[in-house]
Amino acid sequence: MKTLLSQVQESYQNKQRLVCPLMGFPGLRMINSTIKIAQQNYGEHYKVLQALIDRYKPDLIFPLMDLSVEANALGMYTVFPKQESATVLQGPFKIDDLSMHKQINIAYDTRLQGYVETVRLASLCFPGNILKGAYVSGPYTLAGLMMGAEEAAMAAIMEPEKLMQLCEFTLERVLEYIRLLIGAGAQVICILEPTAVMLGPDEFEKFSSDFIKYIHLSYKYTDVSLVYHTCGNTMHLIDKMVESQIDAISLDSPNAGVDLPEVARQIKTDTVIIGNINPTGAILNGTPEEVTKEVNDLMKSMDFCPNFVLSTGCDLPQEVPFDNIEAFMKAGRAYRIG
């Protein structure tokens, strides 16, 4: 089975790029569904992804991005709006609560299993040339969902032992989820660590990238590719992300402060760089012509980089016009490395 890196390298030799916008949510409108229905009914979720593949034929497809799955499976208070993503509400958390959470086998959680079954259907039914991806929350981000994001950032300085204990627990739960997803056929696992951007470099290494490195080492000798995704301006954290030995990093847009060509100059070519069209910029509010220009400008700036995948800085909002996604795909497919 080809890995993400091998497919990226093969495309580069042909003067092309892999094209894979993070676009689960717009697919809801294509089948007249809602976030709540799709995230709780894996048959509907699968139909969302099938509709996106039929129309756009990306090189890599992910389910709907959802940071609440693991936290909800561990019993955290989660609300499920009809038209918006589920949200984990902050409540009181004590480290002593871990004794209760450790008793929970998340493999039996119906909502988490819905994501596993969505990946299984994708693996069985989607074309072989399309990589099948899945999202998981990063250990630190899951810890932040359990104890509160601000509380986690403060604990990194004030109570590092307490936070380390929680992150070690969340690491085990994330690994359990990853095993289920890979067993269902996932070829690319994207580890979402948006909360970790609140940390300084030293704390980021200790509570995020060191844990991601452990996950990577667990799958080092498999064909599964692991992606490290963060939001916001992570330019000061790139070296820490790469030191995790991860297969790929997925980065936010220039509007968030990420200079993708500069990132490419800093890292070795065996780490895939994924990004970084602004998901709430021209592709949401502009014209197809503006989207085409933005894509072409990014592609040209990355001509020198053999390990680049054209994508968006984060998941696209469901309101993104279909014609703009079409323009993104056509521009990415048509571009040839000069």
N, C-alpha and C positions, 0 to 999 in steps of 0.2 A: 504494500500500500504506500502510495506517495505521501510524504509529509508536506506540511505547509511550506517549509523552507525549500524542499525540492521542487515544488510546483512554482514557487516564486522564482527560483533560479532558472527553471526551464522557460518560463515566460520572458524573463529578461534576455535570455539568449536569442529569443525570437523577436526582441525589441518591443515587447508588450508588457503589460502589467496585469496582475490579478485585480479584479474589480468586485468589491463586496461592501456596499453601504450597509450600515447597521439600521435595518429598515423594518423591523417586525410590525410596529404599530400602524403604519399606513395600510398594511394588508387587512386590517380590521374593516376598513371602509370598503374594501374590494369584495368582501363576502357579507357585508351588512351585519357585522357582529359588534360586540363590545369587549373591552378589556376584561371585565369581570367574567363574562361567559367563556372567553377563550382561555383565560388563565385557570379556569376551574373545570373545563371540559376539553380533554386532550384531542377529541375528534374535531372540535371547532378550531382548536389551536393548530392542528395539522393542516386544516383547510386554509387557514391564513397563510401559512408558509407555502403551501402548494400554489396558491394564487400568485404569490410574489415570484415564485420560480417560473411559473408559466409565462408571466408577463416580462420579467426582467432578466432571468437566467444569470444570477450572480454566480461567482466562483465559490462563494462560501455563504452559508445561510445559518442564522442564529434564530432561536425562538424569541418571544417577547422578553425584553430585559425586565427583570423583576428582582429587586434586592430584598424582598420580604420572605422569600420561600423558606430558607433555612430557619430564620428567626421565628416565623409562624409555626414551623414544624417543632420548634423547641418550646412552644407555648407562649410566646410573647404576644402581647395584645396588638392585634392587627385589624385594621378596618379595610373594607373592600368596596370602594365606590363603584358605581356602575360604569362610568366613563373615564375613570382615572386609575392609575396603578395603585395597588394595595400599599398601605402605609403602616409601618410599625410605630405605634405611639409610645413615647417615653413614659415609663412608670418607675416605681421604686425598684432598685436592684441591689441585692446584697450578695457578696461572694459566696456566702453560705448557701445561697439558692442553687449553686452548682450541683449539690448532692441530689436535688430533685431532677434537674435537667439531664444529669448523667444517666438517669434511669430510662430516658426516652430513646426509643429506636426510631430514628427519623425515616428509616426505610419503609415504615408502615404508615407514614403520613400521606393522606390521599392527595393533597395538593402537590406535594413534592413528587409523588409517583405520577401525577399527571404530566409533569415536565419530562420525567423519564420516559413515559409512554409516547409523548410527542416526538422525542428524539428517536425512539424505536421505530415509529412509523416513518419518520424522515429517512432513517437508515435503510429501511426495507423498500421504500417506494421512490425516493428521489434518484435522479441520474447519478451514475458513479463518478462522473467528472466534477460534481459539486460537493465540496467538503461540507460535512455536517458538524455544526458547532453547538455548543451549549454554554450557558453562563453559570457561574457559582459566585457567591459572595466570598471575598477574601477573609481570612481569619480576623484581621484587625477590624475590618468593616462590620463583620458579624458581631464582634465584641462591642463595637460602638452602637449597634442596633440593640444590643441587650442592656447595656448600662447607660446609653446616651452618648452621642458623639462628643459633646463638650466635656462630659465627665471622663470619657476615655482619653481625650487629649490631655486633660489635667492629670489623670492617673499616670500617664507616661512619664511625667515629671515628679509628681508628688507620691505616687504609690505604685512604682514600677513592678514590684513583686506581685501585687494584686492583679494588675493588668496582665502580666506574663502568665499567671495561673489561668486567667480567663481565655487568653489567646491560645494557650496550649489545648484547652478544652475545645474551642471553636475550630482549631486546626483539625482535630480528630473528626468533628462532625462534617467539615468541608471535605475531608478525604473520603468519608463514607459516601457522600453525595457524588463525588467525582467517580468513585468506583461504580456506582449505579448507572451513571450517565455513559461511561465508557462501555459498560456491559450492554447497554442499549444501542451502542453503535456510534457514539460521539467520537469524532476524529480530532476536533479542536475544542479545548476547554479554555474559555476566557474567564479569568479570575478578576472580579470587579473589586477594586480597592479605592473608591472615591473618597472615603472618609480619611484615608491615610494622608491625603494632601495637607491636612491640618497640622501634621507633625513636622518638626525640624529634621534635618538629614540624619542625625544620630538616632533619634527616636524612630524615624521611618525605617532605618536599617534594622533596628532591634525588634520592632513590633510588626513590621510588614515584610520587608524584602527578605529577611532571614527565614520567615515562615514560608514565603513563596519559593525560596530556594529548596526548602525541605520538600515541598510538593513536587517541584521539578525533579529532584533526585529520586523521588518515588516512582517516576515514570520516564527516567532518563533513557532506558534501553527499550522503549516501546516506540510505536509509530504515532502515538498521540502527541499533538502539539499543544503547548501551553502558552497562553497569552496573558500578559500583565496589563490590565487597563486601569488608568487613573484619570480623574477629571481635574480641570483647573490648570494652573501654571505649574508644571512639574519640571521645568528646566533645571532647577537646582537639585532634583532628585533622580535625574536620568542615570547617573553613574551607579546609584544604589539599586535602581531597577535592573540594570544590566548585570550587576554583580550577583544577582539572584540566579544567573545562568539560564534565565527563561528563554523560550524559543522565540517569543515575539513580544513587543510592547505596542500597546494601542493608546494613542495620545489625543488630547483635546485639541481644539482649533486654534488658529493664530489669534483669534479674538480673546482667547483665554491666556495668551502669552506664550504659546508653544511655537517655536521656530523649528519646523521639521527638517529643513536642509541642515541647520546647525546641529540638530540631534544626529543626523546621518553622518556628519563629519566627526562626531565624537565617539561613535561606537563601531565595533567590528561588523563585518558583513555577514556573520553567521547568526546575527540577531535580526529578525524581521521587524520592520517598522510599519505600523498600520495607522493610517489617518489621512488627513485630518481636516476635511472640509467642514465648515461650521454648520451644524445641524439646524440652527435657528437663524441662519443668514439668508443668502440668496436662494438656497434650495427651499426654504419655507416661504419667504416673502417676495422673492424676485421672479424674473422671467427665465424661461429655458435658455435664452441667449446669455443671460448673466451667469447661470449655473455652468454653462459650457465654458465660458471664459475663466471662471474661477477654477474649474477642474484643469483646464489646459495650463493655466499659470502654475498651479501646484505641480502638475506632471512635469512641466519643463524645468522647474526648479529642482526636481528630484532626478533628472536624467542621469546624473553621475552615480546614483545610488542603486546597486544591484539587488538590494534586499527590501524594496518598498512595495507596499500593497495600498492601492487607492481605496480609501474608505471615508467614513465620516468621523468626526471627533467624538461622537456619542450616538445613542439611538435617535433616529428621526422621530419627531412628533407625528401623531397620526394625521394631523391636518396638512402635511406636506403634499402639494399638488402632484398628481401622478405624472404629469408631463415633465415636471422638474426632475423627478427620479429617472424618467426616461432619458432626459438630457444628460444627467450624470452618467448613466450607463453607456450611452452612445459616445459621449466624449471620452470616457475611459477606454472603451473598446477601440475607438478609432485612432487614439494617440499612438504614435510610434516614437520610440526613443531615438533621439537624433544622433 
